[in-house]
Amino acid sequence: MRLVSLCVALMMAAAPALAEDVSYSIDGEAFTGYWAKADAPKGLVLIIHDWDGMTDYERQRADMLAEMGYDAFVLDMFGNDTPTETMDHRIAATGALYQDRDRMKALVQAGVEQAQSLSSVDEMIVTGYCFGGAVALEMARSDMSDMANGYATFHGGLTTPEGQSWSGDEPPVLVLHGGADTSITMQDVASFATELEEAGTTYTLEVYSGAPHAFTVFGSNRYQERADAASWEAFSTFLSEHVSG
């Protein structure tokens, strides 16, 4: 009951000190992120959106973080001209980035720079949802990993692509996963944990029974309040442990 009450309280919190869409460009392409500023920020959270692009869902999560005392920036992985209305659109948008990891990293780098230009704090945590979680892990195991104090993924992709690996030198990783996820199975989770164990990477893995893929998405038929509240509390603890404030 305490976990559910925590989540409800956060969703009902007042608006952050400043919250607005932010336009930026990368090599002439137009992108739109979202910036939520805390009154007295303890740290910065970079949010990477799901495969449907930046929506009010990510904006709400950023607002919640600002109310908790963290600056939050939702970066844009697709750009203003990329359609995301249909499943085919989303498969095409994410597939293009999975096939071009250099572009994926360049878009993340630009988002980091935009976030850091807006925030007055140095310490950063990166998190992502579904597709965004896979991108967060891409950043964690790359030469960009030292940009952040830690990486968290909510029901995100866990497969390490060919040619990449975990070294053991990465910042801490938090994985929040639904036990009933049929998109990213428990076999995928076990393989991922084995990889990190063998590498010596510091990680925490939480699995929520009966929770399907995308269990945190408010208002969807996959939303599970218990798992959402428990995962948000785990993430809140992760923030407090890895951002000195």
N, C-alpha and C positions, 0 to 999 in steps of 0.2 A: 504493500500500500504506500509505503514511504517513497518508493521509486516512481510510482505513477503520479503522486502528488508533486514531486519535484518537476517532472516533465510538464505537467499542467501549469504549474506556477511559472515556468520559463516561457511557455507559449503565451501566457497572459501578461507578460511583462510589458512595461511601457516602451515606447520607441527609443532607440539609441540616441546619443547626442547628435549624430549626423548620419544619415543614411541616404544614399543616392546612387543612381547608375553613373558609371564613369566610362567615357569614350576614350579609346586609345587606338593607335595604329601600329602595325608591324609590316614593314616593307610596303607601305601603301595600302594595305588591307585594313578595313575598319573592324574594330572589335568593341564589345561592350561588356564591362565588368560591373561589379557592385561593391560598394564601399560602405561599411558600417563602422563608425568610430565610437570607441568607449570614452567615457569622461576622463578616466585616469588609467590608461591602458597598462596592463601587466605584461602583455606580449601581443604578438600578431599571429593570426590564424589564416592561412591560405586555404581556400576551399576550391576543389576541382569538381565541376558539375557532372551529372549523369549524362547518358547518351542523348537525352532530349535537349541538351543545351542548358544555358542558365535560365532558370524559371523562378517563380515566386517561392518555390520550395527552398532553393539555395539562399534566396534573399532572407527568408524567415530564419533559417539556421544562422546566417550571419548576424541578424538582429539579436537573436538569442545569445550569441557569443559576446556581442557588444554589451549587452545587459549584464553579462557575467564579468565584464572588465577586460575583454580582449578586443583589440582592433581586428576586423575581419574583412578579407577581400575575396570575392568570388571571381576567379579569372575566367576568361572566355577561350575555350579550346577550338571553336569552330569559325568564328567570325560572323559578321552581320549578314553575309550573303549566302550562308550555308543553310539550306532548308532542313528542318527537323520535324515536320508535321507528321510524317508517316513512318512506319517501321522501316520501310525501304530507305527512306532518307537517313534514318539514324544508323542503319547498318552501313550505308555508304560513307557517312561522316566519320564514324569510328573506325571503319575498316581502312579508310585512307590514312589515318594516323597510325594504326597498327602496322601498316605497310611502310610507313615513312617515320621511323623513330627519331631521325634527326629533326624533322619538322615538329614532332611532338615535343621534344626537348626545347626547341627554340620558342615554341608558344608558351611553355611553362616558364622559361627564362624571362620572357617579356612580361608575363603576369607577375612574376616575383619582383621584377624591377618596378612595375607599376605600383604594386602593394607597398614596397619599401619607400617609394617616393611620397606616399600618402601618410605613412605611419611614422611616429616619432620613436618607436621602440625597435630594438635590434633582434630580440629573440623571436623565433618563428617556429610554429608547428604547421605541418601540411596535412590536410585530410581530404578525402574524396569519397564520393558515393558511386557505387557500381562501376561504370566506366572510369569515373574520376578516381576511384580507389585503385584501379589498375595503373592509372597514370601516376598517382602518388607513389606507388611501389616502384614504378619505372624511375622516378626521380631518386628514390631512396637507394637504389642499387647502382646508380650512375655516378659520374664524376661531379654531379650537382649535390650529392647527398649532404655535404657539410654545410649547405645553406640553411638547414633547419635543425632544430634540436630533437625532432622526432617526427614520425610519420604514422598516420592512422587511416584505416580503411573501413568503411561501413559497407557490408555486403558487396565488396569489390572483387574484381578478377584477380586471381592468384597465380596464374601461370607465368613462369619465367621464360621469355622467348629464347629461341636458339641464339647462341652467341653472347648471352648475358649470364651473369651468375652473382651470387652473394659472396662477399669477401670476409665478413665478420667485423669489418670496421665501420659499418653503418650505424647511424643513430638508432635509438630504440624504435621498434615497430609495434603498433597495436592493430590487431585484426579482430573485427566485430562481425560475427557471421551467424546466419540463420541455419539451424540444424535441418530444416525442411527445404533448404534452397536446392532446387533441381537444376539451376543454371551453373552454379559452382558447388559441386558435390562435396560430401565429407571425404571422399577419396582425394579430391583436389586439395582440401584442407590438410589432410595427412601428408600428402606429398610436399606441400609448401612447408609445413612444420619440419619435416625431415630435412629439407634443403637448408633451412635456417639453423637447425641444430648442427648439421654437419659443418656449416660455415662458421658457427660460433656467434651468429648475430643475436643481439638481445631482442626478444620479442615477447609479447603477451597475446594470447589467443583466447577469446571468449566465444562460446557457441550457445545460442539460445534455442531451446527445444521448441519445435513446432513453428518456428519463425521461417517464413518463405523468403525468397529473394525480394529485395527492396522493402524490407519490413519496416523501415523508418519513414516511409513516404506518407505524410499526412493525407487522409481522405481517400487513399487508394484501397482497392480490395485486398491488397497484400499487407496493409498496415497492421502491425501487432503492437498494441500499446505497451504491454509488459516488456517485450524485447527492446522497443524503442527507448523506454525509460531507463532500462538497465544499461543499454549500450551508451546512452548519453551520459549517465553517471560515470561509467568507465572512462569515457573520453574526457569528462571534466576532471577526473582524478589524474589522468595522463597529462593533461595540461598543467595542473598544479604541481606535478612532480618534475616536469621537464622545462618549465618556464619559471625563472626565479622571481619575476615580478618586481 
